[in-house]
Amino acid sequence: MNKCIHEQIQAVLDSYPNLRLVQNGSDTLLTGSLHFSASVEGKETITANYDVKISVPYSYPEDLPTVFPSVYSLDKRFEHTNPDGSFCLAVPLEERELFEIEPSLLGFINNLVVPFLYGYSYFLKYGEHPFDEREHGNKGILNFYLERFKSRDARTVLTSLYKFAVHGYRAHEKCPCGSGKKVLKCHNTELKSLLKNKELLMADLAKFITR
């Protein structure tokens, strides 16, 4: 374990003292009770504890941690889980963007895991989500890109993104949103942000586009 990762883990243990460090082969496991108190604008503050297992891969931070419930399963009515039982924290590219706001293990927990558990707690209490929820799976991924470009034209958004991801783009080309405007005068910032994580973008696009 390099010094940087060791310092990040220590920062997590200092902030969440009920978690403990376990070495699991080449991966690092943070396991135990995660206690939090959180709120979102216009909603109540929720304080709760959840037993979790946070698996930090050897390839971190290129690959982000995976989070599992420990000794329990999430309510089946709550659809934001992956087939392996792990938490579906966000669309992969959005997860990376949120991580990069505070690129550390503590930032990962504060900006992704805690909001997920807040949303789950709120759902259990009220039977509804506190956030504007996307559908799970490929529909949610598609909605992420349509929301990013404020568009309902899935075909134009996806084919334009694929073209720009493969061949690059110039500012005078038409924006993926379908407005007919040049990228420079439309969603240039949003497009640049997506292309920063080209590998994740291409993995998403491969779900919808046949070469």
C-alpha positions in Angstrom: 0.0 0.0 0.0 1.6 3.3 -1.0 1.8 6.3 1.3 -0.9 8.3 -0.4 -3.5 5.5 -0.1 -2.5 4.8 3.5 -3.1 8.5 4.3 -6.5 8.4 2.6 -7.5 5.3 4.6 -6.4 6.9 7.8 -8.5 10.0 7.0 -11.5 7.6 6.6 -10.8 5.8 9.9 -10.4 9.2 11.7 -13.8 10.4 10.3 -15.6 7.0 10.6 -14.1 5.3 13.6 -16.4 2.3 13.5 -14.9 1.2 10.2 -11.8 -1.0 10.3 -9.2 -1.9 7.8 -8.9 -5.5 6.4 -6.5 -6.6 3.7 -8.3 -8.9 1.2 -5.7 -10.2 -1.2 -4.5 -7.4 -3.4 -7.6 -5.3 -2.5 -8.2 -3.3 0.7 -11.4 -3.7 2.6 -13.0 -1.1 4.9 -15.7 -2.8 6.9 -17.9 -2.0 9.8 -20.6 0.5 10.8 -20.8 3.7 8.9 -22.6 6.3 11.0 -23.8 9.5 9.3 -26.1 12.5 9.7 -27.1 14.1 6.4 -29.8 16.1 4.8 -30.7 17.7 1.4 -32.3 21.0 0.8 -36.0 21.0 1.8 -35.8 17.5 3.4 -35.2 16.4 6.9 -31.9 15.5 8.5 -31.5 11.7 8.8 -29.1 10.1 11.2 -28.4 6.4 10.7 -25.9 3.5 10.9 -25.3 0.9 8.2 -22.9 -2.0 8.2 -20.9 -1.8 5.0 -18.0 -3.4 3.1 -16.1 -0.9 1.0 -13.7 -2.8 -1.3 -10.9 -0.6 -2.6 -9.3 -2.2 -5.6 -5.5 -2.5 -6.2 -6.1 -0.3 -9.3 -7.6 2.6 -7.2 -8.0 5.5 -8.1 -8.2 4.4 -11.8 -11.0 2.1 -10.6 -13.3 3.3 -7.8 -14.3 1.3 -4.8 -17.3 -1.0 -4.7 -19.7 -0.9 -1.7 -21.7 -3.8 -0.4 -24.2 -4.1 2.5 -22.8 -6.2 5.3 -24.9 -8.9 7.0 -28.1 -7.6 5.4 -29.6 -7.0 2.0 -31.2 -3.8 0.8 -35.0 -3.7 0.6 -36.0 -5.3 -2.8 -38.3 -2.3 -3.5 -35.2 -0.1 -3.7 -34.0 -0.7 -7.2 -30.5 0.9 -7.0 -28.4 -2.2 -6.6 -26.2 -4.0 -9.0 -26.5 -7.7 -9.9 -23.7 -8.6 -7.5 -25.6 -6.9 -4.6 -23.3 -3.8 -4.5 -24.7 -0.3 -4.2 -25.5 1.5 -7.5 -24.1 4.8 -6.4 -24.5 6.6 -9.8 -24.1 6.2 -13.5 -20.4 5.2 -13.9 -19.4 8.5 -15.6 -21.3 10.6 -13.1 -19.7 8.6 -10.3 -16.3 9.5 -11.6 -17.3 13.2 -11.9 -18.5 13.2 -8.3 -15.4 11.5 -7.1 -13.2 14.1 -8.8 -14.8 16.8 -6.8 -12.9 15.5 -3.8 -10.7 12.7 -5.2 -10.0 10.7 -2.0 -11.5 7.7 -0.2 -13.1 10.1 2.3 -14.5 12.2 -0.5 -15.9 9.0 -2.1 -17.7 8.1 1.1 -19.0 11.6 1.8 -20.1 12.5 -1.8 -21.3 9.1 -3.0 -21.9 6.5 -0.2 -23.5 8.8 2.4 -26.0 10.4 -0.2 -26.9 6.9 -1.3 -27.6 5.7 2.2 -29.5 8.9 3.0 -31.7 8.2 -0.1 -32.2 4.6 1.0 -33.1 5.7 4.5 -35.6 8.3 3.2 -37.1 5.7 0.9 -37.6 3.2 3.7 -39.4 5.9 5.8 -41.5 7.5 3.1 -41.7 5.1 0.2 -40.3 7.7 -2.2 -36.9 9.0 -3.2 -35.6 12.4 -1.9 -33.8 13.2 -5.1 -34.8 13.3 -8.8 -34.2 9.6 -9.4 -33.3 8.1 -12.7 -34.3 4.6 -13.7 -31.9 1.9 -12.9 -29.7 0.3 -15.6 -29.4 1.3 -19.2 -32.5 3.6 -19.1 -30.8 5.5 -16.3 -27.6 5.8 -18.3 -29.5 7.1 -21.3 -31.3 9.6 -19.1 -28.0 10.9 -17.7 -26.8 11.9 -21.2 -30.2 13.4 -22.2 -30.3 15.4 -19.0 -26.7 16.6 -19.6 -27.6 18.0 -23.0 -31.2 19.0 -22.0 -32.4 17.0 -25.0 -35.1 14.4 -25.8 -33.4 13.3 -29.0 -31.5 10.2 -27.9 -30.4 9.3 -31.4 -28.7 12.6 -32.0 -27.1 12.7 -28.6 -25.7 9.2 -28.7 -24.4 9.3 -32.3 -22.8 12.7 -31.9 -21.1 11.6 -28.7 -19.8 8.5 -30.3 -18.5 10.5 -33.3 -16.8 13.0 -31.1 -15.3 10.4 -28.7 -13.8 8.4 -31.6 -12.7 11.3 -33.9 -12.6 14.3 -31.7 -14.5 17.5 -32.5 -14.1 21.1 -33.5 -15.9 23.9 -31.8 -17.8 24.8 -35.1 -19.5 21.4 -35.3 -23.1 21.0 -34.3 -23.9 20.4 -30.6 -25.0 16.9 -29.6 -28.2 18.3 -28.0 -29.8 18.7 -31.5 -30.3 22.4 -31.3 -28.4 23.0 -34.5 -26.1 25.4 -32.7 -22.3 25.2 -32.8 -20.8 23.3 -29.9 -18.8 26.4 -28.9 -22.0 28.4 -28.3 -24.0 25.6 -26.8 -23.0 22.6 -24.6 -19.2 22.9 -25.0 -18.5 22.7 -21.3 -20.6 19.6 -20.8 -19.0 17.9 -23.8 -15.5 18.6 -22.6 -16.4 17.2 -19.2 -17.6 13.9 -20.7 -14.7 13.5 -23.0 -12.3 13.8 -20.1 -13.5 10.3 -19.2 -13.5 8.9 -22.7 -13.1 5.2 -21.6 -16.2 5.4 -19.4 -18.1 7.3 -22.1 -17.3 4.7 -24.7 -18.4 1.9 -22.4 -21.7 3.6 -22.0 -22.2 4.3 -25.7 -21.4 0.6 -26.5 -24.6 -0.3 -24.7 -26.7 1.6 -27.3 -24.6 1.8 -30.5 -23.7 -1.1 -32.7 -20.5 -0.4 -34.7 
